[in-house]
């Protein structure tokens, strides 16, 4: 057996991949905790901080395409190691930046690129190449659940670090924690990429890209993922203000965050596991429709702490549960040779949706004095995404052999 | 039957450990001081 056909043990891919995603997704999720200490210590505005985080999110989406290409071409190990170093460097820069521009370059651009190389798209490429199709969706569910767990775990952990060491030293501790990704990445060194080798691929990057972009089901998946980003980030960012406007205490919003985080872990795992037994397009359609229904019920029901908690727990179940089925469908349709790049493209669409959700939420609130219109848009988009996922064709593409290969 | 029973126990054990860890983390959120910090700060950006 040549190195090309050797694979890593599934437990090793899952253990190392899940631990990496736990760290990389978790660390950035608690960045909001630094807003007050940094802006107060540096005498910056909230806009300075928010701008860096907005750029981080967009960079994450955009750089995901290229980190995916590199991971497919040179192996995930190299990309993860370089991006883990960038993550640590970005966190140190976040701690010691003396100007908003430097802060944006480190906390925004550097960490955004680092996230692109240490999160789902790159890890899912390794899972796609090393886990059999029979268990792939489940394995993606495990990795997504690990990322959700990281988000859930790291917020209180980072709160503890700040209160114990101060905001600056806490960032240094986090930088050291992200370096743990490097030994973990060692477990994702794929035999097919050993010694600088590149596995044979039937398509070049351009061919794969052209095929995916002109394929209707890929376009539909991208559109659906846009909706996912829009809804999740609109609710994540604007719900506290909405609850405050409605007269609920800030503690209700905090408990809501905890419940979303807790149920998100279950939701992502369940969606991945179901993807092994059911058509993924039906799972995705159900998730988007369920989101729309849950939002409608939330808006119709009398607003109380209990209704917020029920809404949060239910939305938590549906929060990142789109991640495993969406990526598993991409692998199923197009194969795994360009998996990380294509996952990167789909994720870019997600991040554009995220940006629109935050921006439109703020813009329409300023214009109309309420979030009503954005809630309605979220409902309409949920129904739209539910409908467009139904015709997705999950059958693997049949290709005629091509002489050109990357 | 014995060979079927063992994986079932193992899965149940893993499931229980996961639930215990998740509830442990949830209890961190519910500490009053942290709850207030979170209320004031974490929703500031996503």
Boltz contact constraints between the chains, C-beta under 6 A:
constraints:
  - contact:
      token1: [A, 32]
      token2: [B, 41]
      max_distance: 6.0
  - contact:
      token1: [A, 32]
      token2: [B, 42]
      max_distance: 6.0
  - contact:
      token1: [A, 32]
      token2: [B, 44]
      max_distance: 6.0
  - contact:
      token1: [A, 32]
      token2: [B, 45]
      max_distance: 6.0
  - contact:
      token1: [A, 33]
      token2: [B, 41]
      max_distance: 6.0
  - contact:
      token1: [A, 33]
      token2: [B, 42]
      max_distance: 6.0
  - contact:
      token1: [A, 35]
      token2: [B, 41]
      max_distance: 6.0
  - contact:
      token1: [A, 35]
      token2: [B, 44]
      max_distance: 6.0
  - contact:
      token1: [A, 36]
      token2: [B, 41]
      max_distance: 6.0
  - contact:
      token1: [A, 50]
      token2: [B, 45]
      max_distance: 6.0
  - contact:
      token1: [A, 53]
      token2: [B, 45]
      max_distance: 6.0
  - contact:
      token1: [A, 152]
      token2: [B, 25]
      max_distance: 6.0
  - contact:
      token1: [A, 153]
      token2: [B, 25]
      max_distance: 6.0
  - contact:
      token1: [A, 156]
      token2: [B, 28]
      max_distance: 6.0
  - contact:
      token1: [A, 156]
      token2: [B, 29]
      max_distance: 6.0
  - contact:
      token1: [A, 159]
      token2: [B, 34]
      max_distance: 6.0
  - contact:
      token1: [A, 159]
      token2: [B, 37]
      max_distance: 6.0
  - contact:
      token1: [A, 233]
      token2: [B, 46]
      max_distance: 6.0
  - contact:
      token1: [A, 236]
      token2: [B, 46]
      max_distance: 6.0
  - contact:
      token1: [A, 237]
      token2: [B, 46]
      max_distance: 6.0
  - contact:
      token1: [A, 240]
      token2: [B, 43]
      max_distance: 6.0
  - contact:
      token1: [A, 250]
      token2: [B, 39]
      max_distance: 6.0
  - contact:
      token1: [A, 251]
      token2: [B, 35]
      max_distance: 6.0
  - contact:
      token1: [A, 251]
      token2: [B, 39]
      max_distance: 6.0
  - contact:
      token1: [A, 253]
      token2: [B, 43]
      max_distance: 6.0
  - contact:
      token1: [A, 254]
      token2: [B, 35]
      max_distance: 6.0
  - contact:
      token1: [A, 254]
      token2: [B, 38]
      max_distance: 6.0
  - contact:
      token1: [A, 254]
      token2: [B, 39]
      max_distance: 6.0
  - contact:
      token1: [A, 258]
      token2: [B, 26]
      max_distance: 6.0
  - contact:
      token1: [A, 258]
      token2: [B, 29]
      max_distance: 6.0
  - contact:
      token1: [A, 262]
      token2: [B, 22]
      max_distance: 6.0
  - contact:
      token1: [A, 262]
      token2: [B, 26]
      max_distance: 6.0
